[in-house]
Amino acid sequence: MIRWYHPALAVCAVAALAGCGPAEEPTASASTTTTTTTPTRTTPRVPATIAPPTTTVDPYAGQPLIDHVSWTENVDGPRLQIFPTVAGRKTAAPGADQLAWGEVLAADATADSPGMFDQFRCHWVWARMVAPDKPSWNLEPWRPDVGYPATVSANCNPGGPER
């Protein structure tokens, strides 16, 4: 049996376990003070578990979002009826509203008048939730351009109810 005992190692081991360093030399003052310092101990950090990014695939990617558009007249003036496709009603892909608006403008560039995009965006966000089966989204160029928040507050119809 081999013993691993050495007096100097024993003192070092006790000092290491106690967290103490070597004692300081006494100073030449009237009283002798011995100061020991305790090193700061840090708890080892456990690495955070990072979940792999989730990828969401839009099942409607690449499909048309707008079936067609059609201008009609009502008692208040002209109305652009927008007929979304199933993909246009159900997609949740970021930026799809801009793609769909691009399809509206490709079908009829005159739709790009003040306030019309806010009405469209209001229908895109809110009508799809509240009335997902509404046959068409009706935009009227005669409605005032009040900005998106006010358009939403007016249930997508600023300047008066839909008739």
N, C-alpha and C positions, 0 to 999 in steps of 0.2 A: 504494500500500500504506500502510495506516494503522498506526502503532505506538502501542500503548497502554502506554507506559512512563512512569512517573512515580516518582522515587526514594522518595517517602513511601509510595506504594502497594506498591512492591517490598518495603520493609521490613515493612509490615503483612502482606503475603502470606506472606513467609518466617516471620514470627512466628506467623501463624495456622497454617501448615503444621507448624511445630515445636511448636505447642501452647503457646507462650510468650506471656506478657502483657508489658506494658511493664516495663522495668527500674525498680527502686525507686531513689529518690534515696539517695546515700550519706549515712550518718549522721556526726555530728561526733565520732567516737570515735577511739581511737588506731589502730585498723585499719579499713580500709574493707571491708565485706562487701556483696556484691550478692546478693540473694535473688530467685530466680524461682520462680514457682509454675506447676505444670502442671494445667490444669483436668481434672477427671475426665471421661473420654470414656465414653459409654454406647453400647452396640451397639443399634441400633434393633431393637425387638421385632417379630418376625414374628407377626401375629395367628394364634392357634390356629384350626385348622379344626374347626368344631363340626358334627358329623353331625346331620342332622335327626332328630328323635325318630321312633322306629319305632312304628307302631301295630299292635297285634296284635288281630285281630278273632277273638272266640271263635265258632267255627262252631256252637256249641251254645247261643248266647245266646238266651234266651227259651224254650228247650225245657224240659220237665219233667226233673228230675234223679232223681226217685224214681217208680218205676212204681206200687208198692203196698207196704203193710206187712201183716204177718199175725202174730197171736199163736199160739204153740204151747206145749205142755208137754213137758218132758223129765224125766229122772230127777232133775235138780237143781232144777227149778222152771220158772217161766215164761220164755219166750224170745220176743223180738220179732224176727221175720225182716224184713229190709229188702231189697227188690228194686229195685236201681238200674236206670235206663234206660241206653241206650247213651251218652247225653249225660252221665249221672251217672258212668259209668265212665271217660269219656274227657276231659271238660272239664278245663282247667288254669286257668280264670279265677280271679283272686283273689276270695276271698269266696264262692266257689261252695259250700264246705262249710257255711257259715252258711245259704245259700239252701236247700240240700238238707235241712239239719236242720229248717228252717222247714217244708218240705214233709212231713217225717216227723211233726212236731207237728200239722200241719193234718190229717193222715190219722188220727192218734191222739194226743191230748193227754196220755194217761197215760204216754207214752214219756218225758216230762220228769221223770225221777226221778234221784236222785244217782248219778253215775258213768256214766249212759247216754250223755251227750254225749261224754265221753272215749272210751268204747268206739266210738261212731260215728265220731268224728274219727280214731281209730286205724285203723279200717277204711277211711275215706275216703283217708287218706294212704298207709297201708302195704299194706292188702289190695289196693287197686287196682293197686299195683305188683307185688306178689308173686303174687297170684292174681287177675288181672284178670277171669277168667271165672267166678269163684265165684258160684253162682246167687244166694245171699243173704248178707247180712251179719247175723250173729246177735248181738243184744244181750240181756243178761240183767240184770234189775233186782236180782237177789239177789247179784250180784257186788259186792265191796267198792269203795267210792269211794276210790281211792288216788291220784288225780291223773293227769294225762295222761302224764308221763314214766314212772311206774310201770306204767301201763296198756300203754304201748308195750313196756316191758321184759318184760311178761307176754304178749307176742304178742296184745294186745287182749283177753286173757282173765284179768284179775286174779282171784285166789282159786281158781284151778284150771283145768285144761285144758278145751277145748271137747269135749263128748261128743255 
